[in-house]
Amino acid sequence: MNTEDKYIKEYGKQVQRYLDTFGIVEEDLAKLTGATSNNIRNIINGEVGLNIKKMINIADLFGIPYYHFANPKAAIPSLNKLPRSTQTKIAERQRKGITVRDSENKFSSKLDSLILGGHFNKPTTSKLTLIAMGKEFKDKSPSEVTSLLGRVPRNKKIKSIGRLGTQHIYIHIDQASRFKKLSNDELIEIIKDTNSN
């Protein structure tokens, strides 16, 4: 493991340490930072690099400079020293309780089953894919689907070939040759026709 990877993993451990100390979860930190739960999970697992802006953003939520946050020997501030928005989120989590995370990662498994089942054999979007995943995942966002589609090995199978508003239009690579010559408007029409049936 190189030095950069080592620091990324150590930073992830620090994020988890703060979450554990205050009894909050990835979802709470995601809402406070404007990130996705997946992004926070990737930070904790040391799977993504961090820029200084993100490090400052996370540390600010706990009312400390980023260089103290990253230091495992630095004392964690007390609850009453935290910014009001963080205190509110902690209180909200205490009322809700913590639900046990699915260790099998049902969300990504469901997406993989849609890929295998042919969902991406016709043009679709992350929003439509999330709907196809079912009500069990109603608390998830299309951006979390997009994030999963951008990772290996899915990004080797599923490609973006256009846009519908702010969303990418996705297709399985085995079907891409059938659709990649179509205009963006034609792709949108196919999506509308497919979803009106």
C-alpha positions in Angstrom: 0.0 0.0 0.0 1.4 3.4 -1.0 1.5 6.4 1.4 -1.5 8.1 -0.3 -3.7 5.0 0.0 -2.6 4.6 3.6 -3.7 8.2 4.5 -7.0 7.8 2.6 -7.8 4.6 4.7 -6.7 6.4 7.9 -9.0 9.3 7.1 -11.9 6.9 6.5 -11.3 5.4 9.9 -11.4 8.9 11.4 -14.8 9.5 9.8 -16.1 6.3 11.2 -14.7 7.1 14.6 -16.7 10.4 14.7 -19.9 8.7 13.5 -19.6 6.1 16.2 -18.8 8.6 18.9 -22.0 10.6 18.1 -24.2 7.7 17.2 -24.9 8.8 13.6 -24.6 6.9 10.3 -23.3 7.5 6.7 -26.8 8.7 5.7 -26.7 11.5 8.3 -23.2 12.7 7.3 -24.3 12.5 3.6 -27.3 14.8 4.3 -25.1 17.2 6.3 -22.5 17.4 3.5 -24.7 17.2 0.5 -23.0 14.0 -0.6 -24.6 10.5 -1.1 -24.5 7.7 1.4 -22.4 5.7 -1.1 -19.9 8.5 -1.3 -19.5 8.6 2.5 -19.3 4.8 2.6 -16.5 4.9 0.0 -14.7 7.6 2.1 -15.0 5.4 5.2 -13.8 2.3 3.3 -10.8 4.3 1.8 -12.1 3.7 -1.7 -12.0 7.3 -2.9 -9.5 10.1 -2.7 -10.4 13.3 -0.9 -9.8 16.9 -2.0 -9.1 19.5 0.6 -12.6 21.1 0.2 -14.3 17.8 1.1 -12.0 17.3 4.1 -12.8 20.9 5.3 -16.5 20.3 4.8 -16.5 17.2 6.9 -14.4 18.7 9.7 -16.6 21.8 9.8 -19.6 19.6 10.7 -17.8 18.8 13.9 -16.6 22.4 14.5 -12.9 21.7 14.1 -10.2 22.4 11.6 -9.6 19.6 9.0 -6.0 18.9 10.3 -7.4 18.2 13.8 -10.1 16.0 12.4 -7.6 13.9 10.5 -5.4 13.4 13.6 -6.4 10.2 15.4 -4.7 11.6 18.6 -6.8 14.8 18.6 -9.6 14.9 21.1 -13.1 14.6 19.7 -15.2 17.7 20.7 -18.1 17.4 23.1 -21.7 17.4 21.8 -22.4 20.9 23.0 -19.4 22.2 21.0 -20.7 20.9 17.7 -22.5 23.2 15.2 -26.2 23.4 15.6 -27.0 21.6 12.4 -24.9 18.6 13.5 -26.5 18.6 17.0 -29.9 18.6 15.3 -29.0 15.6 13.1 -27.6 13.7 16.1 -30.8 14.3 18.0 -32.9 13.2 15.0 -30.8 10.0 14.7 -31.3 9.3 18.5 -35.1 9.5 18.0 -35.1 7.3 14.9 -32.5 4.8 16.1 -30.0 3.0 13.9 -31.2 0.4 11.5 -28.8 -2.5 10.9 -27.1 -2.2 7.5 -27.5 -5.1 5.1 -24.2 -6.8 5.0 -25.0 -8.4 1.7 -25.5 -5.0 0.2 -29.0 -5.7 -1.3 -29.0 -2.4 -3.3 -26.0 -3.3 -5.4 -27.1 -6.9 -5.7 -30.5 -5.8 -7.0 -28.8 -3.6 -9.6 -26.6 -6.5 -10.6 -29.7 -8.7 -11.0 -31.3 -6.1 -13.3 -28.2 -6.0 -15.4 -28.2 -9.8 -15.7 -32.0 -9.8 -16.3 -31.8 -7.5 -19.4 -33.0 -4.2 -17.9 -30.3 -2.4 -19.8 -30.9 -4.1 -23.1 -33.0 -1.0 -24.0 -32.0 2.6 -23.2 -32.9 3.6 -19.6 -31.9 6.1 -16.9 -30.8 5.8 -13.3 -34.2 7.2 -12.2 -36.1 4.5 -14.2 -33.6 1.9 -13.0 -34.3 2.9 -9.3 -38.1 2.5 -9.9 -37.4 -0.9 -11.4 -35.5 -1.9 -8.3 -38.8 -1.7 -6.3 -40.3 0.0 -3.3 -37.7 -1.6 -1.0 -35.3 1.0 -2.2 -37.5 4.1 -2.1 -35.1 5.8 0.3 -32.3 5.6 -2.3 -31.6 8.3 -5.0 -30.9 8.0 -8.7 -27.4 9.4 -8.0 -26.7 6.2 -6.0 -27.6 4.1 -9.0 -25.3 6.3 -11.2 -22.5 5.9 -8.6 -22.8 2.1 -8.7 -23.0 2.1 -12.6 -19.7 4.0 -12.6 -17.8 1.3 -10.7 -15.9 -1.7 -12.0 -17.2 -4.2 -13.2 -20.5 -2.5 -14.0 -18.9 0.3 -15.9 -17.4 -2.3 -18.3 -20.9 -3.6 -19.0 -23.1 -0.5 -18.9 -22.4 2.7 -21.0 -23.9 6.1 -21.2 -25.0 7.0 -24.8 -27.0 10.2 -24.3 -28.8 12.4 -21.8 -32.4 12.8 -20.7 -32.4 16.2 -18.8 -29.7 15.9 -16.2 -29.6 12.1 -16.3 -27.5 9.8 -18.5 -29.1 7.4 -20.8 -27.6 3.9 -20.2 -27.4 0.8 -22.3 -25.7 -2.6 -22.0 -22.5 -2.7 -24.0 -23.8 -5.8 -25.9 -26.7 -3.7 -27.2 -24.9 -0.4 -27.7 -24.3 -0.9 -31.4 -28.1 -1.0 -32.0 -28.6 2.4 -30.3 -25.4 4.5 -30.4 -26.2 5.8 -33.9 -29.5 7.2 -32.8 -29.9 10.9 -31.9 -30.6 11.9 -28.3 -34.2 12.7 -29.2 -34.7 9.2 -30.7 -33.3 7.6 -27.6 -35.6 9.7 -25.4 -38.6 8.5 -27.6 -37.6 4.9 -27.1 -37.4 5.4 -23.3 -40.8 7.0 -23.3 -42.3 4.2 -25.5 -40.8 1.5 -23.3 -42.1 3.1 -20.1 -45.6 3.9 -21.4 -46.3 0.1 -22.0 
